[in-house]
Amino acid sequence: MESVVLYRVREGVDRARILEVYPRHQAYYQSFRAEGGGLVALGPFLTPDPTASSMGLFTSRQDAERFVAADPFVTEGLAEAHVLDWDPVRFEP
């Protein structure tokens, strides 16, 4: 079982504020990944969506919740994050 984190930028947060906080977010996810935090992938959606602006994929719910708890985008009030359990079916290439 894996977990997906869906982020939604809070209403009223402008792009300038996101760009200001992004270096802290980037340093955080790089450190989390380097420490073996179970982060598989993350990134923004390229098509605007009112329910989600980006997502992260984690190897466990525990890792996803731990990540969200200290993510600067969340702790500084820019985004809301929702953790969803995911049971993917994987196919060989």
Backbone hydrogen bonds, N-H to C=O, Kabsch-Sander energy under -0.5 kcal/mol:
donor,donor_aa,acceptor,acceptor_aa,energy
2,E,86,W,-2.8
3,S,58,F,-2.2
4,V,84,L,-3.1
5,V,56,G,-2.7
6,L,4,V,-0.6
6,L,82,H,-2.6
7,Y,5,V,-0.5
7,Y,54,S,-2.9
8,R,80,E,-2.4
10,R,78,L,-2.9
13,V,10,R,-1.9
14,D,12,G,-0.5
17,R,14,D,-0.5
18,I,14,D,-1.6
19,L,15,R,-2.7
20,E,16,A,-1.7
21,V,17,R,-1.9
22,Y,18,I,-1.9
24,R,21,V,-1.0
25,H,21,V,-1.9
26,Q,22,Y,-3.2
27,A,23,P,-2.3
28,Y,24,R,-2.1
29,Y,25,H,-2.8
30,Q,26,Q,-2.3
31,S,27,A,-2.1
32,F,28,Y,-2.9
33,R,29,Y,-2.3
34,A,30,Q,-2.4
35,E,31,S,-2.0
36,G,33,R,-1.8
37,G,32,F,-2.3
40,V,38,G,-0.6
40,V,57,L,-3.1
41,A,57,L,-1.3
43,G,55,M,-2.1
45,F,53,S,-2.1
52,A,49,D,-0.6
53,S,7,Y,-3.8
54,S,7,Y,-1.3
55,M,43,G,-2.3
56,G,5,V,-1.9
57,L,41,A,-3.2
58,F,3,S,-3.0
59,T,38,G,-2.3
64,A,60,S,-2.0
65,E,61,R,-3.0
66,R,62,Q,-2.3
67,F,63,D,-2.5
68,V,64,A,-2.4
69,A,65,E,-2.0
70,A,66,R,-0.7
70,A,67,F,-1.1
71,D,67,F,-0.8
71,D,68,V,-0.8
74,V,71,D,-1.3
75,T,71,D,-3.0
76,E,72,P,-2.2
77,G,74,V,-1.8
78,L,73,F,-1.7
79,A,73,F,-2.0
80,E,8,R,-2.7
82,H,6,L,-2.2
84,L,4,V,-3.1
86,W,2,E,-3.4
90,R,88,P,-0.6
